[in-house]
Amino acid sequence: MIENLSIVKHAPHAGRGLIIALCFLLWGCTTSPTPADALAQRITDSRFTPFVFRLKPIDNVTVDHPDAVDYFDIEQQGDKIAITGNNNISLATGLNWYLKYVAHIHISWNNLHQALPDTLPRLSEKIHRETRQPDRYYLNYCTFSYSMAFWDWQRWEQELDWMALHGINLSLAMTGIDTVWRNLLKRIGYTTDEINNFIAGPAYQAWWQMNNLEGWGGPNPDGWYNDREALQKKIVKRMRELGIRPVFPGYSGMVPRDIGEKLGYNIADPGKWCGFDRPAFLSPEDPRFAAFAAMYYEELEKLYGKADYYSMDPFHEGGNTQGVDLTKAGQAIASAMKKANPQAVWVVQAWQANPRPAMIDSLRKGDMVVLDLYSEKRPQWGDPHSPWYREKGFGKHNWLYCMLLNFGGNVGLHGRMNQLVNGYYDACHHPNGKTLRGVGATPEGIENNPVMYELLYELPWRPERFAVDDWMQAYLTARYGAEPTSEVQEAWRALEHTVYNAPVNYPGEGTVESLFCARPEFHLDRTSTWGAAKLFYDADSTAKAARLMTTAASRYAHSNNFDYDRIDIVRQSNADQANVLLQAISDSYDHKNLPTYRHLTTRFLSLLLQQDSLLASRPEFSLDTWMKQARSLGHTDADQQLYLRNAISLVTVWGDSIAANREGLHDYSHREWSGLLKGLYYRRWESFLKQRMAVLEGKEPEENIDFYDMERTFVRYLSSSLSSSMLR
């Protein structure tokens, strides 16, 4: 618009005023930035950026493949960078591609804003990328608890920008769904106390939404519901502006356990989950099923509007289906969704036995998208080498190739780069790949291992199989702002061929677990019940990477990305060394070698404190960051204490003594964080190692320490003091 103002000086005198007025009118109409402009301004903290964004339908451009559904072009236009795409997500993806691979600017969780240099690199030729995969999905129910439970709008706004930059156009949106349920239950006569007994607390919403538990972590104050409703409305509004389609939790048959007694509903009991009573399942043969579902969708639409995708996972993780006609249940759930929105699609997680064939086989093609939740290790799409092999995959239903990667928000360098890449292209060329519609990230926790998410979300934009080694070099250049030094390249080669290529048959669910975070015992092989701590690589490999990154640090003094990675790699090396050291301690105890035991335990405890001190330098690795997020949402002292109790319990005991001890949930969400290391993990290990030393010295008999009591004391102290003084 500014360029066209030059016509004013050549206009006849009499008409010049009209033209000026018209120009100012048009200028006033264009002051509001487009979604792509606004995104570029937010991530660069700049009102004006050197980017020109153009929306152009795919039918009007030259594409390489007739089945392409999205594309972007990047080219030089004078002193500006012109990015053309068929929708706002394509524009955002193109912007990110330019920043990474031309300007060498990497927007990451540890670096969500980055100022542009005065002069951006010029393009000598146009960059064109396209994809035949229409869906790029994001989030797991668990992510909303393990990472997002206490996010405010500022943090959500940053995440939505990150999502758009990575091409994500389909995402779970479950914030504020508890308000929908509160309104629904009030509508059918439930009291506030009865509602509180059903809806879970802030940190446990994921498992309540997946029909695993009721009420745990509550009751929630009114302010919580009001704040979450307001936040969800902002989230959904921004999603729709950017072109991200929200996936709302739909109605999957869940009802309070007492609804049969209270209102006479015909219900089935799905049993227990990790010691918790599951919500009841409303029988699809109860004539009130359709009416109850309709009320749910009405209340959902009142608050957040309709969606074209609804996520539903009945009988998640082993729920008892006895007495339930699964075919009728699937039909009832799908029918209720379609009545709310005839265009809607059911999104379901492929996890363990779900989705049960009897529940989905009778549904129409196109009415369901299956998330193959753990494609990089236990795919269900039809890989014959998988322990969860399904010969025909998901049959006629569409599905997404998903990377789970993280469990419980645990901290650790981890991935399966080669398996992720090769598995994707294998799936594309497999007969079951004819219903593959894209990729997804379905982690339980985020803000870790950024390299894996970059790799995953580029897959749809790369039509041919590629070498991870070559891709890694380009990634490091983008990550650190310049071609990596020989030390950095060597460090990452060591990581790429160890922690980032975990064997498919490695027994744990996620990263090699740090035994710093484990309840103390000798000869430990895991920290959490379903994890593993045995190294599948030599600890010297991560030690070497840590040394090389430390050596190169002075050359990257102003790189936030490098500093984050350096700390994370040194942390991994320390954890690996500690795991090896603990085995030596165990052996020395077995052999009653007191001098060696005393020496090694001193080293172990010193290394643990060293780890705490190291991680205190980055907010991403601090318990205090998690606590501040929780505390900041409370309007009263009571609110703050509730939120803190939720936050700290989740990453320590998880639940009550039955869930923690008998069912094994303690330390499932352990975090190698400053504050937790010194405040809890050190105290546990110090008590245990001293007590066992006294045994070797003949001073005390061997006895078990009540670690649950120690953990609960830690939770009570931090949640009641409203202070982080204990962490310092």
N, C-alpha and C positions, 0 to 999 in steps of 0.2 A: 504494500500500500504506500509506503514511504517513497519507493522508487517512482511511482506514478505521479507524485506531486510535481515533478519537473514540467508537466504540461501546463501548469498555471502560468508560468512566465511567458508563454507563447500565445495565450488566449487573448481575444479582443478585450479591451478595457471594460466594456459594459458587461461582458459575461464573466469577468474574472471573479467577481464577488460570489456569483452563483456557484462557480466551480469550487471555490474555496469552501463555501458552506457545504457543498456536496461531499468534498473530501473529508471535512471534519465530521460530517454525519457518518460516512463510511468508516472513518478511523474509530469513532465512538462505538461502532458496531463490532469492531474486531479487537477490542481491548481485552476481552475475556479469552484466555488461552485455550486452545483445544486440549483434549486429554493428553495427547502426546507432548504438546508444548509444556503443559503444566508438570508432567512427569519429569521432563528434562530439566525444568527449573528447580524442582524439588531435590533431585539427586545431585545437582551441581550447586545448590544454594545460590542460584543466580536468577535474576529477573529476565534477562535476555540471554539466549544461547545461540550459538552459530549453526543451529540446525533448522532446516526447512522440512516440514512433514507434509506429505501428500497422500490422500486416500484415492486409490484407483482400483476398480474391480479387477479381479483376476482375468476376466474375459477380455480385457483391453490391453493385456501385456503378453509378451512372449514368454512362455514357460517351457521347461525342458521335458515335462511329462504331462500328458493330457489329463491325468488324474490328480494333478496338484490342487490343493484346496487353500493353501496359504502361501504367501511369498513376501519377500521384501527386496528392494533394490537400494543400493547406497552409491551415490556418485557425487562428484564435485560440481558445484554450481557457483562459479565466481569464488568468493571468499567464504562461502557457506557449504555445509554438507547437506545434500538433499537426500531424504529417506522416503521412499515410496513403498506403500504396502496396501493390502486389500482391507485391512481393518486396524483398529488401534493396537491390538496385541501384536500384529505383524510389524507395525511401526516401532513399538517398544522393543521387540526382539531385534530389529535392525539397528536401533540405537545402541543396544547392548553389544551387538556384534562389532559395530564400529569402535565403540569405546574399548573393548577387549583387544581386538585383533589389528586395529590401526593405531589408535591413540594409546594403547597399553595402559588403560585405566580399568581396574577391576572393582566393580561394586559388589561387596560381599557383606555377610552378616556382621563381620567385625569392622566394616567400613562402608556404611550404607549411604554416605554422602562423600563426594569428592569434588573439589573445585577444579575447573578446567584450566589448563595452561593458557597463557595469552594467545598463543597460536597453536591451532590444531594441525596435525599432519594432513597433507593434501593427498587426495586419491589420484592415482595415475590412470586407473580404469575402474569401471563399474563393478560392484560386487552384487551378485544375484544369488539368492537362496530361496528354496521352495520346499514344501513338504506335502506328502500325500496323506499324512496322519492328521486328522481333524481335531483330536483331543490331546491335550497335555494337562494331566490332572495333578492335584496337590492335596496333601494332608490326610492324616489318619485321625480317628477320634482321639486316640491317645495323645496326639500332639497338643491338643487343646488343654490337656491337663499337665503333661510333663514339661511343656515349654511355654504355653500361652495362657495359662490359667489366670495370670494377674497382669496381662497387658492392658495398657491404656490406648487411647486413640492415636497418640503420637507413634507408639511402637507398631500398631496395626497399620498405620498409613505407610510407614517404611516397608513393612512386609508386603503390602499390596503392590508397592512400586517394584520390589524385588521380584515378585511373582510375574508382573507384566514384562519386566526386562528379560525373564527367562522363558517367555512364550507360554506361560501357563494361562489357559483359558477356561478351566473347569476346576472348581475348588469346593471342598467341604466348607460349610458355613454354619457352625452349630452354636456360636455365641448367642446368648439370649433365648435359647429354646426352652430353658427352664421357666421363663416368663409365660411362654405359650401354655405349658403344662399347668402352671399356677392358675392361669385364667380359666383353663378348661376344667380343672378339678373344682374350682369355686363354682363354676356354672352347673355342675351336677351335684352340688351340695356338700362338698368337702370343707371341713373347717381348716383354719390356719394350722393348727397342730397336726391334723391329719396330712395336710399337704407337706409340712415340714418332715414328717416321718417317711415321706416318699422321695422328695427331691434331694439329691446329694449336695454336699458342700462344694465350694468353689474349685478345689483341686481334684474332685472325684467325679466330675460331670461326665467324663468320657465313659466310665464303666456303668454309670447309671443309664446313659444314652444307649449303650450296647446291651442293655438288659442284664447286667451282671450283678447289680446291687441296688439297694434302696437306702436313701436317707443318710448314708455315712458321710461325716464331715460337716453336717448341718447342725442346727437350722440356719438358713440364710436370712439376714435382715431384709426388710423391704427395700432399703437403699441398694442392696445388691441387685435385685430384680430390675429396679428402675434404671440403674446404671448400665446393666448388661443390655437392656432393651435399647437404650439410646445409642450404645456403642454398636450394636448389631445393625441398627438403621444406617449409621455412618459407613460401616463396613460394606453393606450390601449396595448402598448408593455408589460408593467408589468402585466396587466391583463392576457394576453395570456401566459406569462411565468408561472404564478401561476396556471393557469387553470380556471380563471374566464372568462366566456363568456360575452363579451360586448353586451349591448342592445342599439343600436343607434336609435335616433328618425328617423322614416321613413317618407315617404311622405303621408300625410293624407288629401290632398286636399287644404291645406292652400295656399293662394296667397295674395299679397298686395291688399288693397281695390281699388287702382286706376288702377289695371291692365285691367279692362274692358274698361275704358276710354282710357288708353294708348295703349293697344294692341288688344282691341276688344274681349277679352276672355269672355265666357259665365259664369257668376258668380252668386252665391246666397249670400245674405247678412244675416249672422248669428245673426245680431243685436248687442246689447251691453252687456258688462260684467262689473258690478259695475261702470257704468258710462263711461267706455272706449269703443271705437269702436273696435269690433272684426275684425281680418283679414277676407277677403272674402273667400268663398268656391268655388273652381273651379268645375263647374258642370261635373259630370262623363259622361254626354252626349255630352260635348264639345269634338270634335275629337282630340283636343290638350292635353287632360288630360294625356294620356299615354306618349306623347312626353315630356311634362313638368316633369312628374314623373321620366321618364328615365334620363333626364338631372340632376335632383336632385341626383339620385343614382350614376350617373357617377361622379359628383363633390364630393360626399361623399366618394366614393371608391378611387378617386385620392388622397385624403388626408389621410384617415384612414383605407382603405381596406374594404373588405366585412364583413358583420356580418351574423350570422345565426338567429338573433332575431332583430326585429324592433318594436319600441314602437310608437303607433299612437292612438290618442284620439279625433277624430273629434266631434264637437258639445259638448265640455266639459262644464259642469255646466250650462246647460240650453240653449245652443246655438239654435237659431231658425232654424228648419229644413224645414220650409215651402218652397214648390217648389222643394224639393230635393227628388229624388227617393232613399230611403235609401238602398234598396236591390242592385240597380245598383252602388251606392256609395261604399258599402262594397266590391262588386265584383271588382270594378275598383281599389280600394286601394290594395286589396289582389293580383290582377293580376299584378299590377305594381311592387309590392314587389317580387313576384315570378319570374318575368322577370329579375329582378336584381340579384336574387339568388334563384334558384328553391328549395333549401333546407330551405329557410327562414321561420320563424314563426312570426306571428303578436302578439305582447304583448299589451293588452288593459287593462285599469283600470276600474274596476267595481265601479262606483261612481255615486250616484243618478240614473238617468235614463240610464246611459251608463253601458255596451254596449247595444245599442238598439237592441232588437231581430231581427227586420227587416234587420239590417245591417250585422248581423253575422250568422243568421240561414242557409243561403244558402252556407256558406263557408264549406270547407271539414274538416272533423275530422283530427286533428293533425296539422292544419295550424294556430292555435290560442292558446295562453295561456292567461287566464283571471286572473288578479290580484284582488282577492276579498279584496278590499283595507282596509276595516274597519271590519274585521272578528270578532274582540273582542267586538264590540258593535252593529254594523248594518250589520251583514253578509247577503250576497245574495246567498250563496251556497245552501240554502234550509232549513235553520233553521226556523220552523214555528213561533217562538216567535219574530222574527226580524221585525222591521218596514219596512225593505226593502226586504221582503220575496219574493223569486222567487221559486215557487213550484218545478220546474225541474232544479233549479240552472242555470247552463250555458249549459245545454243540452249535446251535444256530445263533447263539447270543454274542453280541459284540463284547470285546474285552480289551483291557489295557495292560501293557507290560510294565510292571511296577517294581521299584526298588524300595525295600523296607529299611535296610542298612542299620538303623539305630533302635535299640530296645531300652526303654526306661529312662531315656535321656542320659545314659551313661557316657562318660567322657573317655575317649580313646581313638587313636588313629585306626581307621578300619575301612575296608572296602574290598570288592571283588571286581577290579577294573576289567580284566580280560573276560571274565565270565559275564559281566554286565553287557559289554559290547557284543561279544560273540553270541550270547544268548538272544539278544535283540534281533540280530540279523538272521540267526537260525529260525527264530519265530516268524519273521517276515516271510521266509521262503518255505515254511512248513505248510502243509495243507490246512492246518488249523489257523494259519495266519491270514486266511481270507476274511476273517471277522476281526482281525486286529485293527484297532482304531487309534493307537497312539501309546504314549508312555505316561507314567505317573510316579510321583514320589510319595510314599506312604510311611514315613518314619514315625516312631513313637516319640522321638525327641529331635529337635533341630538345633541350629546354631553350632554345628560341628562338621568337620570333614567337608569343607566347601568344594573341594576338588571333585568329589563324587557327584554333586548336584550339577556342576557345570558339565560334566561328562554325560550324565543322563539326559539333560534337557537339550543337548545338542544333537542327540541321536536322530530325532525326526528330521532334522535339517541337513543331515549327511546321508545321501542316498546309497553310498557304498561303504562296505566294511573298511575300517581303517586301523592302522597300527597305533596302539596306545602310546608307545614310545614317542612317535612323531607328534601326536596330539599334546603330550605332556610338555614338550619344549615350547610350543606356542602358548600353552596355559601359563607356564612359569614367566614367560616374557610379559604376558598380560597382567599376571598377579603382582609382579614386582616392578613393573614400569620400564623394564629394559631387558635385553637378552641376559639370561642368568649367567653368573660366573661359573667357572669350572667346579668350584667347591659346592655351589648350590645344585648344579646339575648332578654331581656325584651323590650328594645327600639325597636328592629325590629319586635317583635310580635305586638307591638302597631301600627307600620306602616303597617305591612302586613294586618292587619284586618281593616284598615281605608283607608289611601290614596292609598294603593296598591290593594284594592279590591273595587273600585268605583262601585256603582250600575249601572247596564246596562241602567236603565231609568233616570240616572242623566241628567239634561237638557243641560249641557254644552257639548262642543265638546271634550275638553281635561281636563287638570288639573283644580282644583278649582283656579280661578283667584285671584291674589293679587290685592286688591283695592288700594294699594299704587300706582299702575300703571294706574289707571282709571282717565278719565276726571272727575273732582270733581262734585259731586252732593250728595244730601242726599238720603238715602234709596236705595242705589245702589244694584243691584243684579247681576252685571256683570262688567267686564272691557272692553271686546270687544263685538261687536254686536252679535256674535253667541256663546259667552261663558257663563259661570255662575260662580258666586262668593259665592253662599250660601253653607256653609259647610254642608256636609252630615254626619259629625262626630263631636264629641265634641272637641273644640280647646284644651282642657286639654290633649288630647291624644298625639298630636304632641309636646305640651309643656313638657309632661312627657318624650317622646323620646329624646328631646333636652337636658333635664337635665341629663338623664342617659348617653348619649353619652359624655357630658361634664365631668361628673364624671369619666368616664373611659378613658379620653383622655391621661392622664399621662402614661398609660400602652401601648399606641400606638404612642408614641412620634415620632417614625421614620417611621410611615406608612402614605405614601401619600394618599393611598386610604381611610384610616380612616379620615384623616384631611379633605379631600374633602367631605365625607359623613357627617361628623360632622357639617361643615359649612352649607351644604345644608339642613340638618335637622333643625338646629337652624334658618336658613332663613325661612323655612316653618312655624315653630312655630311663629316667629315674624309676618309673613304675616297673619296667622290665627288669632292671637291676634288682629291685626290691623283691620281685617274684622269685628270682634265682636265689637271692640271699636267704629268703624265708625257707627254702628247701634245705639249705645248708644248716640253718638254725634247727630245723626239725631233726636233721640227722645228728647234730651234736647233742640234742636232748635225748634222742634214742640211745646214743652211746654213752650218756652220762658224762660228757666231756665238759665240765664246768668252765674252765678257762676259755675254751673256744666259744661256748654258748654265751658267756658274759661279753666277750669281744664282739661277736656277730650281732647280738641284740642291741648293743650300744650303737653299732653302725646302722642297723635297721631303723631305730627310733630317730637317730640323727638325720637320716635320709628322709624320713617322713616329715620332720619339721622343715627340712630344706625344701621339700616339695611345697609345703604350705606357703613358705616365704616366696618362692618363685612365682606361684600362681596369684599371689596377692598383687602382683604388678599389672594384672589384666582384669578388668571388671567381668569379662566373660567367664572367668574361672573363679568366681567369688560367691560364696553363700550370701554375703551381704547384699549383692545385687538382687538375688532372688527374694530376699526378705524385704528389701526396700520396695520392690514391685508390689508385693502383697500388702505391706503396711500402708502404702500410698493410696490404696483404694478404699480404705476404711474411713467412714465419717465420724465414728466414735471410737473410744478406747476398746469397747467390746467388739466392734467390727474388726478393728486391727488385730486384736488377740485371736479372733476366730480365723482370720485369713492367714495369720502367721502360723497358727497351729496346723492348719491345712497344709501350708507350704512346707513346713519343717517335717511334719509327719510323713508326707508323701516320699521324701527323699531319705527317710531313715526307716522307721518301723512299718510304714505304709498303712497298716490297719491296726486292729486290736491284737491282743496276745495270740488269739487263735489264728488269725490271718497271718500274723508275723512269724510265729513259731511253728505251729503245726502245719499250716498250709504253705509256709516258705516264702512269704512275700517280703520279709525284712530285707533291706538293702537291694531289693529289685531295682529301685531307682537311685542306687548309690551314685554319688557325684564326686569326682576327684576335684574338689573345690577348696580354695583357701577358706578357712573358717570351719568347714566340716572336718578337714584333715586334722587341724590342731584341736578343735573344740570337742570332737567326738572320736574320730578314728584313732588319734594318738592316745587318748585316755583308755580306750578299749585295749589297745595293744600293750601299752605300758602296764596296765593292771595284770593282764594275762602273762606277759613275759616275766614280770617281777614275781608273780605267784609261782610260776613254774621254776624260776631260779631258786626260790625258797625251798621247793621240793628237792632240787638237786643238792642243795646245801643241807638237807635233812632237817629243816626248820619247820616245815608244814606238810601235811598230807595233800595229795593232789585233789582238787575239788573244782567243780564247775562254777563259773562266774555268771551271775544273772545279767546278761548283756541287755535283755529287753528292758529291765529296770533302769539300767544306765542310759539307754536310748530315750526312754520316756522322760527321765529326769532332764535330759538335754532339751527335748521338745518343750516340756513345761516351762523350763527356765527362759528359753528364748521367746516363747509366745506370750509369756506373762509379763516379762520385763519391758517389752516394747523397745528393746535396746539391742544393739549389736556389740556391746562392750565385751561380751564373752568371746567374741571372735578375734579380738585384738591381742 
